[in-house]
Amino acid sequence: VVLDAADHVLRPAILWNDGRAAGECAALDQAARRIAGNRAMPGFTAPKLAWLRAQEPEVFAATRRVLLPKDFLRLRLTGEAVSDMSDAAGTLWLDVARRDWSDEMLALTGLTRAHMPRLVEGSAVSGRVVNTEWGIPAGVPVAGGAGDNAAGAVGLGCVAPGQAFVSLGTSGVVFVADAAPRPDPARTVHSFCHALPGLWHRMAVILSAGGALAWAASVLGADEATLAREAEAAEPGRVLFLPYLAGERTPHDDAAACGLWFGLEAGTTRGQMARAVMQGVAFALADGLDSLEAEGGPIPRLSLIGGGARSGLWARLLASALDRPLTLVADAGVGPALGAAQLAALATGADPAAICTPPAALGEALPEPALAEARAHWRHLY
């Protein structure tokens, strides 16, 4: 969110999955790998501001502050311009190892620290409510908060090095907590600060997971729940699906990558097409897990969260593609919201050991080798 000197919004925010800044990444990439520990990819904030500088110079010249969306809401609530370490890591302006803004990265996009919010840990008090128009009483403390995946990790109790999970939200993520930064930009692994002090994390990210099923539902004339039921009932077919509907991050770093249904036949059913979407997402996340383990070592166990975790078929397809059991947890779809609430509790002095505990396990999804047999063929499609 770009703001002028009076903190008025200058233009609509550019979304996280927008690829328009792909051409700006090359000029930032070398420094981003060295300082931020990540590749410059168009979904990050710094390339978007470089795009804005080139394509909308009047807006860029008027920009006095750049905030992430939740931090704009914080500004409205508290009058304070603040961000947390986990969300700030996704801008590329943060020196992830030092947990501080990088003057060099900011200068590459024509900005300075004066354009940036103050930084706090996710569990710290960032300010207090002064604007009561939304019904929150004045004086209530506002926690630093977190990016969605770091918040999901807190909600899942994934706050110790080596703990890991898979998230099937709009995007798809394989997340592992670390005791120190472990950058691996060569494999398009994201290396970010965690929401709690003294912790970092790595992620493999695909841009379309649940979003791919939502898209399929829209073009196949069904709601997502109906499509999921039909996929569960469908016989396995030959059809395969590439889920690159908005380009791709891990492992390809290709903003121009496209989606594909392959192997359609006259007898292919809507349920088989939906099943192929789920399987394609699972295979894409397996590529991401391979990237994480190539440098960081084995991740033997993963929990599953996100809206897609409600599908038993999707959980089995994913366990099979990843070739390891997945722990199924209660309330799998509420992890990030729960984690945000837990960060608020920590900001008021609660004990992390008492707050950041894993939810109850409901069971496991186990690998079924037959469900992953098509992966080698699928990988040839990209």
C-alpha positions in Angstrom: 0.0 0.0 0.0 1.7 3.3 -1.1 0.7 6.4 0.8 1.4 10.1 0.3 2.5 12.6 2.9 -0.9 12.7 4.5 -1.1 8.9 4.6 -3.7 8.8 1.8 -3.7 5.7 -0.5 -2.2 6.7 -3.9 -3.3 3.7 -5.9 -4.8 0.2 -5.5 -2.4 -2.2 -3.9 -0.6 -4.7 -6.2 -1.4 -8.2 -5.0 1.1 -10.8 -3.9 0.5 -13.1 -6.9 0.8 -10.3 -9.5 3.6 -11.0 -12.0 3.9 -7.6 -13.7 7.2 -6.8 -12.0 9.1 -9.8 -13.5 11.2 -7.5 -15.7 12.4 -5.5 -12.7 13.8 -8.5 -10.8 17.1 -8.9 -12.7 18.4 -5.6 -11.4 17.6 -6.6 -7.8 18.5 -10.2 -7.8 22.2 -10.3 -7.0 21.8 -8.0 -4.0 18.6 -9.7 -2.9 20.3 -13.1 -2.7 23.3 -11.6 -0.8 21.3 -9.5 1.7 17.8 -10.8 1.9 18.8 -14.4 1.3 16.1 -14.7 -1.3 15.7 -14.5 -5.1 14.1 -11.4 -6.4 10.7 -12.6 -7.6 7.8 -10.5 -8.9 5.5 -11.4 -6.0 7.8 -9.6 -3.5 7.3 -5.9 -2.7 10.6 -4.4 -3.8 10.2 -5.4 -7.5 6.7 -4.0 -7.5 8.0 -0.6 -6.3 10.7 -0.7 -8.9 7.9 -1.3 -11.5 5.9 1.6 -10.0 9.0 3.8 -10.3 9.3 3.0 -14.0 5.6 2.8 -15.0 3.9 5.3 -12.7 6.6 7.9 -11.9 4.1 10.5 -10.6 2.7 8.0 -8.1 6.2 6.9 -7.1 7.3 10.6 -6.6 4.3 11.2 -4.3 5.0 8.1 -2.2 6.1 8.9 1.3 5.3 5.6 3.0 5.0 1.9 1.9 3.1 -0.5 4.1 1.9 -4.1 3.8 -1.9 -4.4 3.9 -2.2 -5.5 7.5 0.2 -2.7 8.6 -2.0 -0.1 6.8 -4.9 -1.4 9.0 -2.6 -1.0 12.0 -1.9 2.6 11.0 -5.6 3.3 10.9 -6.1 1.7 14.3 -3.1 3.0 16.2 -1.7 5.9 14.2 1.6 3.9 14.2 3.5 2.8 11.1 4.9 -0.6 12.2 5.5 -4.0 10.6 6.7 -7.3 12.0 9.7 -9.3 11.0 8.0 -12.2 9.2 5.8 -10.1 6.9 8.7 -7.6 6.3 10.9 -10.4 5.1 8.7 -10.8 2.1 9.4 -7.3 0.9 13.1 -8.1 0.0 14.1 -4.8 1.8 14.8 -6.7 5.0 18.2 -8.1 5.9 16.7 -11.4 7.2 19.8 -12.4 9.2 20.0 -9.1 11.0 16.2 -8.6 11.3 16.6 -5.0 10.1 15.9 -2.9 7.0 18.7 -2.9 4.4 19.7 0.6 3.2 21.3 -1.0 0.1 18.1 -2.9 -0.9 16.0 0.2 -0.3 18.3 2.4 -2.4 18.1 0.0 -5.3 14.4 0.9 -5.5 14.8 4.6 -4.9 13.6 4.4 -1.2 15.1 5.0 2.2 14.3 4.0 5.8 12.1 7.1 6.0 9.6 5.3 3.7 9.6 2.2 5.9 7.6 1.4 9.1 9.2 0.7 12.4 10.0 -3.0 13.0 8.9 -5.2 15.9 8.7 -8.9 16.7 5.3 -10.5 16.0 4.7 -11.1 19.7 5.6 -7.5 20.8 3.2 -4.6 21.3 3.3 -2.4 18.3 0.9 0.3 19.5 -2.4 0.9 21.1 -5.8 1.5 19.6 -6.6 5.2 19.3 -9.2 5.0 16.5 -12.4 3.4 17.9 -14.5 3.5 14.7 -14.4 -0.3 14.4 -15.6 -0.8 17.9 -12.3 -1.7 19.6 -11.9 0.3 22.8 -9.1 2.9 23.0 -5.9 1.7 24.7 -6.2 -2.0 23.6 -2.6 -3.2 22.7 -2.0 -4.3 19.1 0.5 -7.1 18.6 3.1 -7.0 15.8 1.3 -9.9 14.1 2.7 -12.0 11.2 2.5 -12.9 7.6 -0.1 -15.6 6.9 2.2 -18.6 6.9 4.2 -17.5 10.0 0.9 -16.9 11.8 -0.3 -20.4 10.6 2.9 -21.9 12.1 2.2 -20.2 15.5 -1.4 -21.5 15.4 -0.1 -25.0 14.6 2.6 -24.9 17.4 5.3 -25.0 14.7 7.7 -22.9 16.7 10.7 -25.2 17.3 13.5 -25.8 14.8 12.7 -28.8 12.5 9.0 -28.6 13.0 7.2 -28.5 9.6 3.8 -28.4 7.9 2.1 -28.2 4.6 -0.6 -25.6 3.9 -3.3 -26.0 1.3 -4.7 -22.5 1.1 -5.2 -20.4 -2.0 -1.5 -20.9 -2.5 0.5 -24.0 -1.3 3.4 -24.0 1.1 5.8 -26.4 2.7 7.1 -24.7 5.8 9.9 -25.6 8.2 11.1 -23.7 11.3 14.8 -23.0 11.8 17.1 -21.8 14.6 19.0 -19.6 12.2 18.7 -18.2 8.7 19.3 -20.9 6.0 19.1 -19.2 2.7 18.9 -21.2 -0.5 18.0 -18.9 -3.3 19.5 -21.2 -6.0 16.5 -23.5 -5.4 13.9 -20.7 -5.1 13.5 -21.5 -1.4 12.1 -18.6 0.7 14.2 -17.9 3.8 12.2 -15.5 6.2 12.1 -14.5 9.8 9.6 -16.3 11.9 6.9 -14.5 13.9 8.7 -15.1 17.2 12.1 -13.7 18.3 15.2 -15.8 17.6 13.5 -18.0 15.0 13.5 -18.1 11.2 11.8 -20.4 8.7 12.1 -21.7 5.1 9.3 -22.2 2.7 8.7 -23.7 -0.7 5.8 -21.9 -2.2 3.5 -22.6 -5.1 1.1 -19.9 -6.2 -2.0 -21.9 -7.0 -3.2 -24.7 -4.7 -6.7 -24.2 -3.4 -6.9 -21.4 -5.9 -6.4 -23.9 -8.7 -9.5 -25.9 -7.5 -11.5 -22.7 -7.1 -10.5 -21.8 -10.7 -11.5 -25.3 -11.9 -14.8 -25.0 -10.2 -15.5 -21.7 -11.9 -14.8 -23.1 -15.4 -16.4 -26.5 -14.9 -19.7 -25.1 -13.6 -19.6 -26.4 -10.0 -18.9 -25.2 -6.5 -15.7 -26.4 -4.9 -17.4 -28.7 -2.4 -19.3 -30.5 -5.3 -16.1 -30.7 -7.3 -14.2 -32.2 -4.3 -17.0 -34.9 -3.9 -16.9 -35.8 -7.6 -13.1 -36.0 -7.4 -13.4 -38.4 -4.5 -15.8 -40.6 -6.4 -13.9 -40.5 -9.7 -11.9 -43.4 -11.1 -8.3 -42.5 -11.7 -7.8 -41.5 -15.3 -5.0 -40.4 -17.6 -5.5 -36.7 -17.3 -2.8 -34.6 -15.6 -2.8 -31.0 -14.5 -0.1 -28.3 -14.1 -1.3 -25.8 -11.5 0.8 -22.8 -12.8 -2.2 -20.5 -13.2 -0.3 -17.4 -11.9 3.2 -18.4 -12.9 5.2 -20.3 -10.3 7.8 -19.8 -7.5 9.4 -22.9 -6.1 11.2 -24.5 -7.8 10.8 -22.9 -11.2 10.8 -19.1 -10.5 8.9 -18.6 -13.7 6.3 -15.8 -13.8 5.3 -16.9 -17.4 4.6 -20.6 -16.5 1.1 -21.6 -17.5 -1.5 -24.2 -16.3 -2.5 -27.2 -18.3 -4.9 -30.1 -18.4 -3.2 -32.9 -20.4 -4.5 -36.2 -21.5 -8.2 -35.4 -21.9 -10.3 -38.0 -23.6 -13.9 -38.2 -24.8 -14.7 -40.2 -21.6 -12.9 -37.9 -19.2 -15.3 -36.8 -16.4 -15.5 -33.6 -14.5 -14.6 -35.5 -11.4 -11.4 -36.8 -13.1 -10.5 -33.3 -14.1 -10.9 -32.2 -10.5 -8.9 -35.1 -9.2 -6.1 -34.2 -11.7 -6.1 -30.6 -10.2 -5.6 -32.0 -6.7 -2.9 -34.4 -7.9 -1.1 -31.7 -9.8 -1.0 -29.4 -6.8 0.3 -32.4 -4.7 3.1 -33.0 -7.3 4.0 -29.3 -7.3 4.3 -29.3 -3.5 6.5 -32.4 -3.8 8.8 -30.5 -6.1 8.9 -27.8 -3.4 9.7 -30.4 -0.7 12.6 -31.7 -2.8 14.0 -28.2 -3.0 13.8 -27.7 0.8 15.4 -31.1 1.6 18.2 -30.7 -1.0 20.0 -28.2 1.2 18.3 -28.5 4.6 18.2 -32.2 5.1 15.2 -34.6 5.6 11.9 -33.4 6.9 10.4 -36.7 8.1 7.0 -35.5 9.4 4.6 -32.8 8.3 1.2 -31.6 9.5 -1.5 -30.5 7.1 -3.4 -27.3 7.5 -5.5 -25.0 5.2 -8.9 -25.3 3.6 -7.8 -28.0 1.3 -7.0 -30.2 4.3 -10.8 -30.9 4.6 -10.6 -33.2 1.6 -9.6 -36.8 2.5 -8.6 -37.5 -1.1 -6.4 -34.4 -1.3 -4.7 -35.4 1.9 -4.0 -38.9 0.5 -2.8 -37.6 -2.8 -0.4 -35.2 -1.0 0.9 -37.8 1.4 1.6 -40.1 -1.6 3.3 -37.4 -3.6 5.5 -36.3 -0.6 6.1 -40.0 0.3 5.5 -39.5 4.0 2.7 -39.5 6.5 0.8 -36.3 7.1 -0.6 -35.5 10.5 -4.3 -34.3 10.3 -5.2 -31.8 12.9 -8.4 -30.4 14.4 -9.6 -27.1 12.9 -7.0 -27.2 10.1 -8.5 -24.3 8.3 -8.1 -21.7 11.2 -4.4 -21.9 11.8 -3.4 -18.4 10.7 -6.3 -16.7 12.5 -5.5 -18.7 15.6 -1.8 -17.9 15.4 -2.6 -14.1 15.1 -4.8 -14.4 18.2 -2.0 -16.2 20.0 0.5 -13.5 19.1 -1.9 -11.0 20.6 -2.0 -13.1 23.8 1.8 -13.2 23.9 2.0 -9.4 23.5 0.0 -9.1 26.7 2.5 -11.3 28.6 1.3 -14.8 28.1 3.8 -17.7 28.3 4.8 -19.0 24.8 5.1 -22.6 26.1 1.5 -22.4 27.3 0.1 -20.6 24.2 1.9 -22.1 21.2 0.8 -25.7 21.5 -0.1 -28.0 18.7 -3.8 -28.7 18.1 -5.2 -32.2 18.7 -4.2 -34.7 16.0 -7.2 -36.4 14.3 -5.2 -39.1 12.5 -2.8 -39.5 9.6 -2.9 -39.6 5.8 -0.6 -42.3 4.7 1.3 -42.6 1.4 -0.3 -44.9 -1.3 2.4 -45.5 -3.9 -0.1 -46.0 -6.7 -1.4 -42.5 -6.2 2.1 -41.0 -7.1 3.0 -43.2 -10.1 2.2 -40.5 -12.6 4.6 -38.0 -11.1 7.5 -38.7 -13.5 5.2 -38.2 -16.5 3.8 -35.1 -14.9 7.2 -33.6 -14.5 7.9 -33.8 -18.2 5.0 -31.5 -18.9 6.6 -28.3 -17.7 
